[in-house]
Amino acid sequence: MFAHQRKRVQLLFAIADAALTIAAFELAYHARIGLSLGLVFFLPRKIHILLLIFCALVWVALGSLQRIYQYLDSSSPRRISAFTLRQCVFGTVLVILFAYVLRPYPPISRSFVAFFFFFDLILLIGFRLKARPIIGAFQREFGSPYHLVLVGGYDKTSSLARTLCEGSPFRIEVIARLSEEECPGKLPNLLAERVVDEVIFDVDSSRLAALEEVFLQCDEEGVRTRVAVDFFPHVNSEISLDRVGNAPLLTFSAAPLDDLRLLLKRFFDIVVAAAALIVLSPLILIVIALIKLTSPGPVIYSQSRCGLNGRKFTMYKFRSMVANADELKARLNHLSEREVAFKISRDPRVTPVGRWIRKFSIDEIPQLWNVLRGDMSIVGPRPPLVDEVERYERWQKRRLRMRPGLTCLWAVCGRDHIDFNSWMRMDISYIENWSLQLDWSIILRTIPHVLAGKGAH
């Protein structure tokens, strides 16, 4: 559906979330009061209202942050159910934490929380699975149809008309299909005689200049126009239109451009990195002492790496190899198990302490400083060496379009046991499907892998 229609649908989903969550809360509350249990449970009026408002706001916020509302009208039932389950789990946990802060008396009943989670999950899934027919029925009953004029070849406009009508729950009527030759003569009459909400041009890029007068007329009359973009039919990037000053710019973005969510990701990086450095400070001191006592050379190893969009930065690690490891690398190139990224399972340059700290990824702790500096993120593709990037194939360079991280999909799906091309595809998949929820999922999956020392050499 069109962007302005999608925004209306997203607003409807958000309002429905708030209303259904409040309904689930009340159902759970009255169900718990009706139970003949030993402990009496009730909520004081102020606490009751505060919790209702908190639940409504949290559910809408979680839906927005996880971008649930953008996909509900087009997702499969399985994906909708998974979205809803995660939203209800996170929301219920936040409600429990909020109730703990409020400390109501009597305390929140566990059976009430269970009822609330169950009712909310059922109501939201039920509504979302029926949302598309509900929206369509509402629009057919109360909304007027959306009138379009399509300009272009017969085959192109026929295909576009089917796509538009099938891809939207709103009523769409194509009132005319005009060829490029007919457009200058017939479109003015259509605009004067018929209701026209939009004109969509599906023509070759070379023909757009010849239709300039038609665009100007639509602009003067305030009729919205669109151009079907087929100049680059095989690109996988997200397409948007920006404007800088008076210059309109058609943008093809291969990486996330949502500034708000990226800002939240950066804020999360700073908080987690700072907290981790404080919490891990005793371990850091122990590792420093062990490296100093068991191997001559500096404690910290620094290396030039490629970051966001190929920017070079200095990455820090605890030294896990002998001091002259870089000089010895040339002699060991023939033993590398990968063509591009240098890797040896039992690298002879690794010290005994180094082997231990590498197994549990303790050598990566100094990169928390890189996260604080903004060179890296907590989650993102691992930063490659400069000489590795020079040997990348063209498609592999796409992994540089997001800030590198401490952990990534590769780290939780086998790490060093995965071949190089699969590793690259995982990083690209992460970029194309990035969300804050995906970051959390990777972090939660990374923790047990690191503690168990799985997949590292």
N, C-alpha and C positions, 0 to 999 in steps of 0.2 A: 504494500500500500504506500501511498505518498507520505512524505515526512510529516506534513501538517496533520494528516489523518492518524499517523502512528503516534504522534504526541497526544492526541485526544484519547487514543486507546490506552497508552501508558498511564495517563492521568486516571482513566477509568479503573485500571488494574490497581493503582495505588490507593484510590478511594475504597475499592472493594477489599483490599488487604486490611485497611484500617477498620472498616465496618465488620468484616467477618471475624477479625481477631477480637474485637470488642464483644461480638456475639459469642464467640468461643469462650471468652473469659467469663461472661455472665452465665452461660450454660454450665461451665465447670464449677463456678461458685455455688450455684443453686443445687447442682448435683451433689456437691460435697456437703452442703448444709443438710440436705435430705438424708444423708447417710447416718445411720445410728452407730456411730463409733464412740469409743471411750473418751476421746479428747474433743472438746468443744472447739469449733472453728468459726470465726467470723472476722470481717474486716471493718475497722472503723471507717466512717464515711470519707474522711480526708485521704486516708491510705488507699481506700477503694478507688477513688477518683484519680489519685496520682498514678496508681498502677495501670488503670485503664488508659490514661493519656500516654504513659511510658510505653505500654505495649503497642499502641497504635503507631506511635512515632518510630519505635525500633523496627517494627515489621516493614514499614515503608522504607526506612533508611537501609535495611538489609536488602530489600528488593532492589533498590536503586543502585547500591554499591556492587551487588552481584549481577547487575544488568539483567535481572529476571524479566522486567517488564518489556524489554526490547524484543524478546524471543517467544513470549507466551502464545502469541497468535499464530506462530509458524512452527513451533517445536513439536516433537513426537510426544505421546502420552508418557513414555518412559522418562524422557528428559524433563518433562514438566514435573513428574513425581519426584525425580531426584533433586531438582531445583527447590521444590517446596519442602522436602524433608530437611535439606541443609538449612534453609531459612528458619524452619520451626525449631531445629536443634539449637542453632546459635541464638535465636530469639529467646527461647526458654531459659538457656543458661544465663543470658543477660538479665532476664526477669528475676531469676533466683539471686543473682548478685545484687541487683537493685533492692530487692526485698531485704537482703541481709544488711544493706546500708540503712534502710528505713527502720529496721528492727521493730516491726509491728508486734503488738500484743493482743491476742495470742499470736504466736509465730505462724508463718505460712505453712499450710498443710501439704505434706508430700503427695497425698492423694489428689488434692486440688491441682497441684502442678501437673500431675500425670493426666488428669482429666483435661486440663487446659491444652496440653500438648496434643493429645489425641483428637479432641474436638476441632482444634485449629487446623491440624493436618488434614482431617477429613473435609472440613468446609472449604479450605483453600484449594485442595486438589479437585474436589467436586466442581467448584466454580470455574477453575482454570481449564478443565477438560471440556467444559461446555461453553467456554467464553466466546469462541468464534461464532457458533450459531446464535448465541445471545446477542452479540454485537450486531450481526447481520439482521436478525429479526427486529431489533430496536431501530436500526437505520431504515429498514424497509417500511416499518410502521409509522415512524415519526420524522424521518429525514427525507429531504428531497434528493433526487439523483444528482450525481456529479457529471456535468456535460463536458465532453471532450471533442476536440477536432484533431484528427491525426493527419499529418502531412508527410508524404513519402510514397514510395512504390507500393503497389498492391500487396505483394507478398510480405513486405516488411510491416506495413500497417496492419495487415490481417493477423500476423503473429503477435505484434505488440498489443493489439486489441484483446486477443485471448489472454495474454499474460496479465494485462491490467485488470480485466474482469475476474479472472480466476485468483489473482493474488491479493484481492482486497475484500473484506467483509462488507464494505460500503457499496452502495448502489452506484455503479458507473455506467454511463450511457455514452457510446461513441455516436455522436449525431451526424458526423460526416468524415469521410476519408478522401483527402484531396491529393492529387499528384503534384509534383513540384511545378509543373506547367500551369495547372489549374489554380494553384494557390493565390497568386497575385490578383486574379480576376474575381474569384468566387469567395475568398475569405472575407473581404470587406462587407459583402452582402450578408454573409452568415452572421457576422458580428452585429450587423444592424437589425437583422430580423429574428435571430434566435438567441436563446440564453447559452452563452459559451463561458464556461469556467476556466478552461485551459486550452492552449494549443500546443501540441507536442510535435516536434519536427524529428522525423526519423529519416534523415537524408545523408548522403555522402558529404564528408567535410568540405570537399571542393565546391559544393553547391551552396554552402551557407552564405557566402558573400553575395550571391545573386538574390538572396531572399532578405537582404538588409531592410528594404522598404517595408516588408511585411512585419519584421520584428519591430521596427519603429512605430508602425501603426498600432500594433498590439500594446506596445509600451505606452503610447499616448492615451489609449483608451483604458489602460490599467488592467489589461487581460494578461494573466500569468502565462508565460511561455516556458517550455522545456525543450532541451535538445537531447535526443538519445545518443549517448556517447559510444561510438563503435570505432573510434580512430585507433584504439589499441585493444582489440577484442580479446587478447589472451592474458592481459595483466591480472594479477591476483590481489592488487592493492585496493585499499578502501579509497573511494573517490569522493571528494568534497570540493566545494567552491569557497575560496577565500577572497578577501578584498583588502588590498593595501593601498591606502589613498584612493585614487580613482581607477586603480588597475585591478580588474577581476582576474583571479588566478585559479585555474582548474588544477586541483591537487590530487596526486596519486600517492597514497601513503602506505608504505610496506610495514610500518610499525605503529604501535598505539599513539594516538594524538590527544587522548582525553586528559587535558591538563589537570583537572581536579583529581582524578584517580592517580595520576602520576605524582601529583603533589602529596597525596596521602601515602603513596608508596615511599616517597622520599622521607616524609615525616616518620613513618614506621622504621625505616632504615636507621635514621639518626637515633631514635629512642632505643631500639634493640641493640645497636652497636655500642652505644654508651653504657647501657645497662650490662651488657655482656662483658665489656672490658673491666667494669668494676667487680662483677661477680667472679670472673675468672682470674682476677689479679693474683690470688695465692698460687694457682696452677701456673700462671705465667712466670712467677718468680722461681718456682721449682724447675720448670723447663729451662730457663735461663741458666740456672746453676748446673743442671745436668749437661747441657751443651758445653759450657765453659770447662767443666771438669773432665769431660771425656774426649774432647776433640779441639785441637788448636784452630783458631780462626774466629771471625766475628760471629755473634749470636744471631743477628738478623741478616738474611740473604735478600738482596734487592735485585729486581730484574725488570727490564723494560717490556711492557705488554701493550696490547691494543685494546682500547676501551670503546666507548660509544662512538659509532660512525668512524672508527679507525683512529681516534685520538690516542696518542701514546702517553702512558703514565708509568710511574715506578711502582711496582707491586712488591709488597713485603711479605716475607715468610720467616719462620724460624728455620735456621740452617739445619738441614737434615742430611747433607752430604759433606764430603771432605772439602776443605777450603778451595782447592784447585779443580773443582768439579767441571767448571766450564771449559777449562783447558783440556781435560780428558775426554770431553764429549766427542770431539772429532775422531778419536781413535775407536769410539764405540758405535758410530753411526751405522755401521754394517749390521749391528745386532738389533737395531730398532724394529719393533713389531708393527709399526705403522709407517706408511709412506710419507705422510705430511707431518703429523705430530710425533716427536721423538718419544719413544716409550720402550723401556726394557723391564720385564717383570721382576727380575732379580738384579737390579742395577748394582754393580760392584762399588760404585762411588758412595752409596748410602752407608752412613755410620750405624752402629748398633742402636744408639739412642734415636737416631733419625728414622730407622725402620719402625720403631715403636710409635713415635709421634706421627709418622705418616699414616700408619695403619688406622689410627683413631682421628686423623685429620687435625691433630693438635698443631701441626706446623702451619696451618692456615689462620690461626688466631690473629696474628698481626695484620691480616687483611681487614679486620674490623676498623683499623685506622684508615685504610683506603675507603671504607664505607662512609666513615665520618667526613672525609675530605670530599666525597662526591665522585671519586673515581669508579667506585663499585657500588653494588646494591647487595642486599642480603640474598635475594633470589635473582638469577639471570644467567645467561650463557657464561661459561668459564672464560676468563680473558686469555686469548691466545698470544703466543710469541710473535714478534714482528716478522721473523723469517718464515713462520708457518703461514701467516696471512698472505705473504708474497707467493706462496705455492697453492693457495686456494683456487678452486674452480669458481666460475662467476657466481653460480647459485649459492655456494657456500659462504660468500661474503655477506649474504643477507643476515647472518647471525650477528653481525656487528651493529645492527640497527637498534639494539637495546643495550642499556647499561649492563656491563658484565656483573656476575654475582658470585657469592661464596658457594652457593649450591644451585642445582638446576635439575631438570628432568633426568639428565644423564646420570647424575649422582645417586638417584634413587631407583634406577632401572638397570643396575649392573655395573656401573662405573667403568673400570678398566677392562671389563670383559666384553664391552660393546665395541664393534668395529667403528672406524672413523666416520664413514658415511652415515651410519645409523645415528651416531652422536650428533652430526651436523643437522640431520633431519629432525631430531628431537628438539634441538635448540630453535630451529625455524618454526616448528609446531608450537613451541612455548610462546614465541613472539606473536604468531598469528592468532593464538587463542588466549592471550594474556588477560588475566583478571586478578583482582586482589584475592579472591577466593582461591584461585589456582596457586598463588604464592603461599597462602596459608597451608594448602594441601601439601605442597612440596616441602615446606618447613617441617610439618608434622611427620612426614615420611622420612625426612633426612635424619631426624634425631635418633630413632632406633638403629638406622644404618651406621651412623657414626659411632654410637655406643658399642655396637657389636663388631665394628671394624670390618664390615662387609664390603667386598669388592675392591678394596684399596691395596696397593702394593708399595 
